[in-house]
Structure formats: structure tokens, C-alpha cells
């Protein structure tokens, strides 16, 4: 069963303009049209979930397009993916420290929350 652009937009949480943009950039492809409305195969939702996740992780549209066409023989792309994975790991570590610090600060009784030794120690781990 084909999904029209409005249904894909609703299910994916993306605006129809974003879907048209991704289509124009070659990230997704319509299955056809129902009158003037684009239609898509249901598996486009999986691809959009991947695109949304990658965009949230800082990938550019061009990087995503290249990734979607990657083969095991693309050693340059694989090296770039490994580098991106290392950078994401650093981001995850930083964000985890911030999350933990904020959770602590939410219940801390120090007059200046940022002067709390426990709070400071959470951020000192990264140095």
C-alpha cells in the first residue's frame, strides 16, 4: 500500500517540504503520484528515520547521500565513517557528563551549584 506525502510527513514528523528536499537531493524516491500528490513505498519511513538520525548526529545531506550509496569497497568512505564514529563517541561522553551534572545540580544543596565538588568532578574527568 502506497503512502501519500501527507501521510509520510505525519508518520515521519517531517514537513512535506523536507521530503521534497530529500527527494531532490536523491535521498528518497517517490513510487509515483496519486493525482498531484507524491506517493511513497512504506519503507521510505525507515530511510527517513536513518536520515533524521544522521542529521541529528551532525551529518550533512551530502554525507548522507554518499553513505546511502556506499559499498564495502569504498575505503575512503569507511575511514570517514570511523572518524565520524570517534567524534560521536566524544560527543556522547561530553553530553553524558553534562546530563549527569545537571541531574546532580537539580538536587544539590550548595549555595553556588557550580562550586559543588561533586559537580566539578564530573567535568574534570574530561581533562
VENPEKA-V118442 format. One record per residue. RES is the residue in one letter. D_LAST is the distance of its C-alpha to the last C-alpha in Angstrom with 2 decimals. Layout:
BEGIN
res->{RES RES}
d_last->{D_LAST D_LAST}
END
This chain:
BEGIN
res->{X X X X X X X X X X X X X X X X X X X X X X X X X X X X X X X X X X X X X X X X X X X X X X X X X X X X X X X X X X X X X X X X X X X X X X X X X X X X X X X X X X X X X X X X X X X X X X X X X X X X X X X X X X X X X X X X X X X X X X X X X X X X X X X}
d_last->{53.95 52.51 50.32 50.95 48.26 48.35 47.79 44.92 43.36 43.82 42.52 39.48 38.62 38.84 41.30 44.28 43.20 39.92 42.06 44.31 41.35 39.93 43.47 43.90 40.72 41.99 39.50 42.31 46.06 48.82 51.52 54.14 55.56 57.50 59.44 56.96 53.97 51.61 51.41 48.75 48.62 46.77 44.12 42.87 40.98 38.86 38.13 37.28 34.86 33.08 33.19 31.89 28.97 28.15 28.49 26.16 23.55 23.94 26.66 29.36 32.99 33.61 30.87 32.35 35.83 34.91 33.23 36.39 38.47 36.30 38.01 36.73 37.76 35.38 32.82 31.27 30.72 29.34 26.73 25.82 25.67 23.31 20.99 21.30 20.61 17.24 16.40 17.78 15.70 12.47 14.41 15.50 12.14 11.19 14.76 14.87 12.17 14.21 17.39 16.57 15.54 18.78 20.81 19.77 20.46 23.81 25.02 23.19 25.61 23.52 25.29 22.25 20.35 17.06 17.49 17.76 15.61 15.42 14.44 11.64 10.36 10.40 7.87 5.64 5.61 3.80 0.00}
END
